Every structure is written in structure tokens, then in C-alpha cells.
Amino acid sequence: MSTAAPPRRPTPAQRRPQPRPIARPLRLGNARRRAGVLFIAAIIVLSAFAVRLLEIQAFRGDVLAAAAVDQRTTTLIVLANRGDILDINGVPLASSVQARNVTADQTLIEDPYATARDLAPIIGGSLTEIAARLSGDRRFVYVAKAVSPEQWRQIDALGLVGIFSERTTKRIYPADSVAANVVGFVGADGKGLGGVEYVFDDVLAGTDGWRSYERGAGGAAIPTADMSHEDPVAGSTVRLTIDRDIQYVAQRALANEVAASGAESGSIVVMDPRTGHILALATAPTFDPNDPGSADPADMGNRALSDAFEPGSTAKVMTFAAVLEEGGAAPSTVFKVPGALERSGKTFHDASEHGTYKWDLTTILSQSSNIGTILAAETIDQTVYYDYLRKFGMGEPTGLNFPGETQGFLPPMDEWSGTTFPTLTFGQGFSINAVQIAGAFATIANDGVRVPPTLYADSATAAEGTRVISEHTARTLREILEKVVADDGTAPMAGIPGYRVGGKTGTAQVINPECACYDGSIIGSFIGMAPIEAPELVVGVTIVRPKIEQLGGELAGPVFREVMTYALQARRVAPVTSTPSG
């Protein structure tokens, strides 16, 4: 029997290779299609550019062109020439001269340090500071301000790339410190910061102009480009009543006395009583307005207007004017003047001890008796007396509108105590400034008519003024004041040979604000007029806190004499041949 053979393992199916795609022959139509696509794409791109170009040219061309012009256009401010400040005779006390501001375009300067090395010897300053101003990407910076035309010529000759200039002016004060406390000064921006420069800043400043031009790649103006400008309007001139020469003499005499006496400060007022013109307004210490940065701020104001103090015995002229005008007493009226006088629990004394004297009104004033003055004042009503102080300008602004001016303080009657009236009569208990008290003497010098003081010649008018006392009273009082400078008066050193002079001394105590008490310091003063028969000048001298022990006549009298003598001669006031003072 035969065995069947095992079944055969089936073999895997044979895989047939995939048929290759039949290669198609190259056809020219495909290349044309690709070229067409590229052409269409190019058309789209070019159309986009064309649309953009059309937008720029047709719709935004003017805007973009203007922007391009703006980018290369420079506009410079052309400063107006500041007006001059002149004295009464037309002599410049402040003026402006041509100068240049040195500027730079930092983007044009390749080596700031090398450029700074060329500039430093001409404009001054350290290389590091100048190089710092030249470094950066700013198109316009200041390198130096207000250099002289000669300095700019030296810089321009160097041909430094990126260095330019603009025209400007520099404020100068030809008289240096003379009248500095009246004229004032300007800041770095040319604006007035003190004195007349501040008060009349708008008048002096004028109106700035401008200049606009296009600059090329090198920074120079493009000659064919449009240029526009608006010219500046120069400031106006201000003429003062100050006489430079009298002011100089007053400052010199004052500075010498302040130094010699070791005083803290001082002031002098010189006035024409008929017009109110202030011919000199000196203070010491002072400063140089050409270099205000080095000055002590305390010396830059005007103490004749800003400092308030008790007038002391110089105020007695107002008391005696009221007494004479109201008929309380005559020059020959005799008063019994004791060595001490009690009023409302307070005892008053004179400067030196004495027994009981019988003094007439003239002697009381020439000897400056406080007690005698109180007794004379008590012959008139207190309200009437107070009104006279107001009429003489006490407690009122001078009208000068000067920065920092004090109007002083005159206590209203409803605040008076029992001792207020007697102390007011001899110059205590109220405060004034130096111009106010000089103005009271000017009223007496002007036959009883008060003319407001002024510093501004062009605004001053021949004002009629206000009558305070009669001409008769004023003349009578001037004759009494002449006795003060006699050999037996309190101010013989104020006399001037060849001229009749009258005036009044003052030795006022100084109130210490810390304790509201008198601290032992004094203010010595003398205010006088000449010639006494028809006064043309009033001079008031005030010396504050001297270190030497002298009275007002000794401190201020010689200064008055020096200033008044010069002023009389400068104004060609002829001396007299009869009854000269001194």
C-alpha cells in the first residue's frame, strides 16, 4: 500500500514589477505657461509699485516734500536788542553790545575732543566739558554764549566742521558798580532780575524776531532755497533821574565811611526837592552787575528803599512843622525843659543828663532835646499830629514801585498806648525807609509842597505836588535847621564854607527782631538841604550799626558835607557871601 506524499508547501506568489510610467515627450506649451505666470507676477508687483508711486506723487507728494524741507530747515530766534538805561544826562548805565553764541551740529563732528582742543583757548573752559557738548547726535547745541565778535572771528578762521554761530547781544554796565543797586542786572536769559532792569523788563526787552533757512549736508545754508524771517523790534530806552557823577561821589563817600566806622551798611539819598528827582541813591556794600554771580545776594537790593528803621531825631522836623503850622508855639516860645519827664508811667530822658533848662523852640531843635520835643508836641492835638505824619508820607509807599521796597510802619491811632504819642514825636515807635524821611525834608525845602520822589526822568512831570505846610512855616523851620550846623549845634561838621546849610541829626536805636528789643546798636544819620534860602538839593545819609561810638552828626555829617559840596558845584549853585554855614 503506498503512502500518500505530504502536501507541498505552497510557494509565495510571485510579485510583478510595477509598470514604469511612460515618459511623455517635452512640450513647448509648458515653458510658455511658466513664462506667463512669471509675467503675471511681475505685472502685479510693478502695478503695486505704480500704485504706491502714484499715491506718493499724486496724493502725498506735497506732504512728503514739505517733510523733507522741514528736516533740513533751521529756524533761529533773533533776539531783540535790549534798550539802554541812561542817566539824567544821557550817559549809559546799561547797554547791549553785539556778541555771538557759538553753536554746534554734533552729527557733523567726527572728533569732539580734537574740536574742543581748538576751541578751548578761545572760549575758555575745560577740554572735557567742551568735548561733552560736542558729543552726541543733536543737530543744535550751544557751545558758548555771548562771545565777543573778535573771539568768533578767531573761531571762524579755524574752519571747524559742525561749528556755527548766531548773532546775539551781551548786557554790559559801563559804570560797573555805580548805580548798580538802582539799575539792577539781568540773568543768563537776558531777563531783568533786579532794579530798573526788572521793573521795566517789558519796555527794555522789545520783541524777538526769527530767521528760517534750509541747510545742506555740510550744515551751510542752501543759497537757492527759500529763506524767511521776521525782524526783531528793539527795546525802548529808559532814562533815569540819576546823575552818574553825583552817584559816584555818593557811593565813594559812603563806602569810605562804612569801612572807617566798621558799619554794617549805609545809604545816601540825593534829591531835587522841586521836581522830586532822585539824583543819587547809594548803598553800601554794593556789587558789580557785570558779574552778579559773585555778589552777595544781600548786597544786590537797594537798602535806601528796602531797609526799615526808626528815624530817631530826624523825625523831629515833622513834629516842629506841625507845631509851627498849627500855632502851638513860635520859634521864640520858651519851654521849661527838665532833665526827666514822666508820661504814662514811663520816664523820658535826653541824650545827656542836664538840669532844668528854659529853652525856646529853636534851641530845643538845635540841641535835639527829646523832652523839649514832647512838650512842644503837646501843644497840639494828637490826631492833628498824626495827620501831619501821614501828609509827610510816613507809612505810605514812595510811589517808586521799586522791588523790595518797604513802606515802613506807622501805628494807627486805635493801637496807641499812653506812651505812643510822646515816643513818636522824637522818632521812635514807627519805621521808615531812607527815601521817605528824605522826602519829608524835601517838602520843607520846597516851601511846604510835597512832590513825590521819582527815579524816571521821562515819566516825571512838573507835578504841582501837595501842600503840607505853609511857605512861611517851611521858611521858618529852615532857619531853625540852619542852627543845627552852627558851631554850638549837633552837626557842625556838616557845614559847608560859602553856603548856607540846614539839617537835622539822628541817632536812632536799633531793634533786634530776635528779642523785639533795643540791642545797643545805633543808626546814625544826617539829612540836610542847601542853600537854605532856596534849597536846590536835599542829601540824606544813614550809617547802620557802626562799631565806633559816635553820634549821628559825627558819623553822617562829614559824608553829607562831601556829597553836598560836590553836588552844589556840579549843578553850578553859586556860593553866598553872607552868613555862610561852617
ABEGO torsion letter per residue (X at the ends): XBBBBBBBBBBBBBBBBBBBBBBBBBBAAAAAAAAAAAAAAAAAAAAAAAAAAAAAAAAAAAAAAAAAAAAABBBBBBBBBBBBBBBAAGBBABBBBBBBBBBBBAAABABAAAAAAAAAAAAEEBAAAAAAAABEABABBBABBGBBAAAAAAAAAAGBBGBBBBBBBBBBBAAEABGAAAAEBBBAAGBBABEAAAAAAAAAAEBBBBBBBBBBAAGBBBAABBBBBBBBBBBBBBBBABBAAAAAAAAAAAAAAAAAAGBABBBBBBBBAAAGBBABBBBOBBBBAABAAABBAAAABBAAAABBBBAEAAAAAAAAAAAAAAGABBAABBBBBBABBBBGGBBBBBABBBBBBBBBAAAAAAAGBAAAAAAAAAABBAAAAAAAAAAAGBGBBAGAGBBGBBAEBBBBAAABBAAAAAAAAAGBGBBBBAAAAAAAAAAAAAGGBBBBBBABAAABBBBAEBBABBAAAAAAAAAAAAAAABAABABAAABBBGBBBBBBBBBBBBBBAAAGBBAGBBBBBBBBBOBAABBABBBBBBBBGBABBBBAAAAAAAAAAAAAAAAAAAAGBBBBABGBBX
